[in-house]
Amino acid sequence: MHVLRTSASIPRPLAEVFSFFAAAVNLERITPPSLRFRIVTPGPIEMRRGTLIDYRLTLNGLPFRWRTEITEWEPPHAFTDSQIRGPYHTWVHRHTFQERGGSTWMVDEVRYRLPVWPLGEVALPLVRRQLAGIFRYRAERLASLFEPAINR
């Protein structure tokens, strides 16, 4: 199992930040355009434990479908989405949120395992670079979307 962990301070109250992430449609706004990421589950999507969400995306020129389930739902402090079907053997993404002096500290922790072990491990350096790039883009978009009100 591999782990990717990122964190960010978002200059907005906890309730506002959690609400943004609780709206599944916002995932499209913080995913790199090169992935051609689209939610195919009809909206609006009610986020709660057990919610299933289907996506379409393209990775390295290959289109595929991805289905996740919200396996933990603890508003406004955390939720977890776990892959039911997709490119990974295992994908568990836990999002946690903590209020810190009017801002929100957000942590993303992804535990993943590549398919077809050990052959899938050959691709691990490429996958790590791709995931780092996706989460770097996400951090940049979040910084832009949630820039301090005085800078808007």
N, C-alpha and C positions, 0 to 999 in steps of 0.2 A: 504494500500500500504506500502511496506517495502522498505528500501533503503540500499544498500551496496555501500560504497565509499572507493576507494583506490587511492593512488597516489604514484608516483615514479619519481626520477630524473634519466634520462638516459643520460650518458655521450656521446651523439652524437648530431649532428645538427638536427634541426627540420625537414628539408626535408628528411633526411635519416630515421628518426624514423617514420614519417608519411608514407613514401613509404613502409616500412616494414608492417605496419598495413593495408595499402591499397591493399596489396597482400593477398587475402583471404586465400590462401594456408598456410600462416604462422600461422594461428590460430591453425592448427594441431601441430605445433612446440611448442606452449606455453600452450597446454592443457594436463593435466595429462594422462599418458598412460592408467591408470586404467579405464578411461571413454571410451576407444576404439573409440574416436572421429574421424569421417571421413566426409569430404565434398563429397557429391554425385553429386552436380551440376557439369556438365562438364566444364573444364577449357579451356582456361583462362577465369576468371571471371572479367568483366569490372565493377569496382566499381563506382557507381553513384547513385543518388537518384532514387529509384524504383527498384534497383537490388534485385532479389530474390536469396537466397542461401539455399540449402537443405543440411542437415547433418544427419548422423546416429551416435548414441552413446548409451552407456550402463550406466545405473545409478542404483546402488543397485542390479545389476544382471539383470535388465530389459532393453531390447533393445527398443529403440524408435527412431522416426524421429523428426526432428526439422526443421522448415522453418523460416527464418528471411527475413525482407525487410530492405534495407538501406533507412531510412526515412528522414535523413538529410545527406548532403554531402557538407562539407565546407573545402576543402583542402587548406592549410595543417594544419588547426587548429581544426577541429572537424568532427565527423560523429556519427550517431546514427543508431543502428540496433534494430528493434522491432520484437518480435515474432509474426508470423502469425499463426503457428501451433506448438505445443510442450507441454511440461509438466507443464507449468505455465498458470495461467489464464491471467496474464499480465507480459511481460518482455520487458523493454525498457532500452537499454544499450548505454549510451552516452560516447564517448571517446573524450577528449579534450587534446590539445597539445599546449604548449607555450615555445618559445625559451627563455632560461635564460643563458646568458653568454657562449654560445657554447654548452650547454647541453639542453635537452628538459625535461620540466616538464609535466608529463602525469597524467591525472586524469580519472579514470573509475568511472562512477556513474550508478548503476543498480537500477532501480525502478521495483519492482516485486510484484505480488500478487499470492498467491497459489491458486490452484483450489479448488472447492467445499467449499467455505466459509460457515460457520465457521469451518467445520470439517477439512479442509486443514490446519488450523492454529495449530492443534495439532502437526503437523509435523514441525512447524516453527523452534524449536531449532535444530533439525537434519538438516534441509535445511540450516540454517545459518552456522552451522559448516561445512557442505559440501561446501558451496559457499566460506567461508573463506579459506578452504583448497585449493580449485581450484585457487583462486586468489593469495594465498601465493605461490603455485607452479608456477603460471604465473610470479610473481615478481622475483622468483629465476631464472627461465629460461631467462627472459629478462636481468637480471643482468649478466648472463653467456654469452648470445648472444651479448650483447652490452658492455662488459667489456672494460675499457679504453685501447686504442691501446698500451700503454706502458706495459700493463700486458699480452698482447697476446703472 
